[in-house]
Amino acid sequence: VTATTTENITYRTDLAGVDWGALKAALAADRFDNGRTADQLCRSFENSRLTVLAESDGRVVGTARALSDGVCSACVVDVWTQARYRRRGIARRMMELLLGRLPGQHVYLFTDDSVGFYEKLGFREQPVGLGMVVGRWLQESA
Ligand SMILES: CC(C)(COP(=O)(O)OP(=O)(O)OC[C@H]1O[C@@H](n2cnc3c(N)ncnc32)[C@H](O)[C@@H]1OP(=O)(O)O)[C@@H](O)C(=O)NCCC(=O)NCCS
């Protein structure tokens, strides 16, 4: 567990006591809800190798998480800072906390419109990205 505080924002790497319904509502208000139920949101974070939450007054205002094999490959997803907290270094700090725990690994991610943000952290566009949804989005079994 890591907990550090800057400018009234606390960063932590555990998930104790998170109000997943409140987080889903905050994501929806920012149009960053991708359809997971509160329970699916919870499980996707719990099943991630690394997570970082940024909190203000006990509310989650930023998230980032990484899937990783712990050796060579990782994938960063759900990087989000609540709209009114943007542009004060919160996502940069969350990414630093994740990347600091992925030494030696190739980190992949996808973004539509935040390329400049990731380039500032050292990411570079790579030539081809391929992906598919297996079956129907968020439908876990037939
Ligand atoms: C992208 C996002 C996570 C950035 O969060 P943030 O907390 O505002 O980012 P920071 O304040 O830590 O920004 C770090 C640096 O990136 C820059 N930056 C931030 N957002 C940027 C963007 N969309 N495009 C280009 N540069 C950006 C900042 O100016 C800052 O630069 P500096 O260090 O030179 O001052 C946030 O805008 C967000 O949640 N967007 C919607 C969700 C999203 O698109 N997430 C990425 C999906 S993969």
The ligand as an ORCA input file, in Angstrom:
! r2SCAN-3c Opt
* xyz 0 1
  C      -5.962     12.465    -20.147
  C      -6.199     12.756    -18.662
  C      -6.129     11.438    -17.885
  C      -5.117     13.733    -18.166
  O      -5.327     13.930    -16.789
  P      -4.727     15.195    -16.003
  O      -4.757     14.856    -14.551
  O      -5.387     16.426    -16.433
  O      -3.221     15.200    -16.550
  P      -1.965     15.958    -15.887
  O      -2.424     17.233    -15.271
  O      -1.224     15.020    -15.026
  O      -1.139     16.263    -17.209
  C       0.245     15.907    -17.352
  C       0.785     16.647    -18.554
  O       0.060     16.266    -19.743
  C      -0.562     17.395    -20.327
  N      -1.881     16.990    -20.778
  C      -2.929     16.641    -20.022
  N      -3.964     16.259    -20.779
  C      -3.558     16.378    -22.063
  C      -4.159     16.121    -23.313
  N      -5.440     15.647    -23.408
  N      -3.460     16.357    -24.425
  C      -2.188     16.816    -24.352
  N      -1.539     17.061    -23.192
  C      -2.219     16.848    -22.075
  C      -0.643     18.431    -19.228
  O      -0.646     19.734    -19.754
  C       0.601     18.143    -18.426
  O       1.729     18.735    -19.030
  P       2.915     19.391    -18.137
  O       3.383     18.289    -17.221
  O       3.904     19.804    -19.143
  O       2.280     20.503    -17.384
  C      -7.557     13.438    -18.442
  O      -7.687     14.530    -19.325
  C      -8.743     12.530    -18.649
  O      -9.161     11.858    -17.721
  N      -9.319     12.536    -19.852
  C     -10.488     11.747    -20.160
  C     -10.198     10.299    -20.088
  C      -9.135      9.886    -21.065
  O      -9.167     10.270    -22.225
  N      -8.208      9.059    -20.578
  C      -7.213      8.461    -21.386
  C      -7.803      7.275    -22.024
  S      -6.618      6.051    -22.384
*
